[in-house]
Amino acid sequence: MDTNSKGTALVTGASSGIGAVYAERLAERGYDLILVARRADRLSALAGRLRDSTGRRAEIFQADLSKAEDLARVEQRVIEDDSLTLLVNNAGISLQGGVLENSSAAIAELIAVNVTAPSVLTASAIKRFLARDKGGVINIASVLALAPEILEGLYSGSKAHLLNLTRGVALHLKGTGVRIQAVLPGATKSEIWDKAGIDVDTALPGMVMETADLVDAALLGYDRGEVVTIPPLHDEEMYLAYDQHRLGMAEHLSKKEVAQRYRVA
């Protein structure tokens, strides 16, 4: 028995960018890995490097999470693998242009990858972890969940869904050995910008975080037990004030009577 192992971490979108760095950092921490992505060649190369550098087990799992049958295979692995202790929902796609400039197929694909897949995997993993009172889920969202006006609304909406999902599930985990975290990166060096046709360094000069810095900060937030981690935000009080006002408004959002400003004179 490997007494140094922290169990197995399943990382989606692991072939490059944030997912690949998570795989590296988790292997260094003592996790075995299940690396999920569409590109088997990149997964194989990454798995080989991690086996050589860390000695951890690294399995590749080729899957396209926009396809229901592939998502079902990954979900089944989450349900059946008793060694699994961590799920990192990192896979995500964006559109080239806004929602009005894309086909219905492109919109459906984004929702499948960014909303359906992490929702299904989160639910299945949390149920399994609660049965053992051990484990965790990390959902990679985006600061755009808080600022949809910056880019286009469909992508930011998908990330707001992940934030809401994480917050909602976290309420059920208080007092247990299971945790969940939403990570909200700002602009981060990743292939997702290239796929969207955006030169991020030109579009956002001086605002693009290195991927390794993002992941290291996010893991520190996870270690601290944060439910929401925003690595680029220097003034935490800004978020805390925002969240306090959001929560304060909640008790006023459902009333029997229509608000005065909407009543006909």
Secondary structure as UniProt FT lines:
FT   TURN            3..4
FT   STRAND          8..12
FT   TURN            14..15
FT   HELIX           17..29
FT   STRAND          32..37
FT   HELIX           40..54
FT   STRAND          58..62
FT   TURN            65..66
FT   HELIX           68..80
FT   TURN            82..83
FT   STRAND          84..89
FT   HELIX           99..101
FT   HELIX           104..111
FT   HELIX           112..116
FT   HELIX           117..132
FT   STRAND          135..140
FT   HELIX           143..145
FT   HELIX           148..150
FT   HELIX           153..172
FT   TURN            174..175
FT   STRAND          178..183
FT   HELIX           191..195
FT   TURN            196..197
FT   HELIX           200..203
FT   TURN            205..206
FT   HELIX           211..223
FT   TURN            224..225
FT   STRAND          228..229
FT   TURN            231..232
FT   HELIX           236..250
FT   TURN            251..252
FT   HELIX           260..262
//
